[in-house]
Amino acid sequence: MTTQIRQQNGISILEPSGKIVGSAVSELRKAISPQIADFDAPRILINFENVNMIDSAGLGALMEARALANRKQGRIGVMNVGKHIKNLIVLSRIVSLFEHFDSEDSAVSALAA
């Protein structure tokens, strides 16, 4: 798994690709952690367009990131969540914990506000 990171209007946009399973989960943590630590009120958008699988450890990493961002009055949004990942998020009952967006433009506008 690799993760591209870029900034737009104060929003950290993470674009992981591949499978977020096994050792790739620690790579995701390493990508997200500085985006939370380096900002007073982190705003993060995770684009799942190129992610085809995530396991429970990956969901755990997302939950950790959300908890850390919340403590700093930050927000985490997700977009392009595929059917497999969406089913897992719904089944694990964490679907409502993340803001969901249909496009990057709408996500950046909402998260920047």
Residue pairs with C-beta under 8 A, 6 or more apart in sequence:
1 16
1 17
1 18
1 19
1 20
1 24
1 27
1 28
1 51
2 16
2 17
2 18
2 27
3 14
3 15
3 16
3 17
3 27
3 28
3 31
4 14
4 15
4 17
5 12
5 13
5 14
5 15
5 31
5 35
6 12
6 13
6 15
7 13
8 104
8 108
9 108
9 112
10 43
10 112
11 43
11 44
11 45
11 107
11 108
11 111
11 112
12 35
12 39
12 42
12 43
12 44
12 45
13 44
13 45
13 47
13 104
13 108
14 31
14 32
14 35
14 44
14 45
14 46
14 47
15 46
15 47
15 49
15 50
16 28
16 31
16 46
16 47
16 48
16 50
16 51
17 50
17 51
18 24
18 50
18 51
18 52
19 51
19 52
19 53
19 54
20 28
20 51
20 53
20 54
20 55
20 58
20 61
21 53
21 54
21 55
21 57
21 58
22 55
22 57
24 58
25 55
25 57
25 58
25 60
25 61
28 58
28 61
28 62
29 61
29 64
29 65
32 44
32 61
32 65
33 65
33 68
35 42
35 44
36 42
36 44
36 65
36 68
36 69
36 72
36 74
39 72
39 74
40 72
41 72
41 73
41 74
42 69
42 72
42 74
42 75
42 76
43 74
43 75
43 111
43 112
44 65
44 69
44 74
44 75
44 76
44 77
44 111
45 76
45 77
45 78
45 79
45 101
45 104
45 107
45 108
45 111
46 62
46 76
46 77
46 78
46 79
47 78
47 79
47 80
47 104
48 78
48 79
48 80
48 81
48 82
48 85
49 79
49 80
51 82
51 85
52 82
52 84
53 84
53 85
54 85
54 88
56 92
59 88
59 89
59 92
59 94
62 76
62 94
62 98
63 94
63 97
65 76
66 76
66 97
66 98
68 74
69 75
69 76
75 99
75 111
76 98
76 99
77 98
77 99
77 100
77 101
77 107
77 110
77 111
78 98
78 99
78 100
78 101
79 100
79 101
79 102
79 103
79 104
79 107
81 89
81 100
86 95
89 95
89 98
99 107
99 110
99 111
101 107
101 110
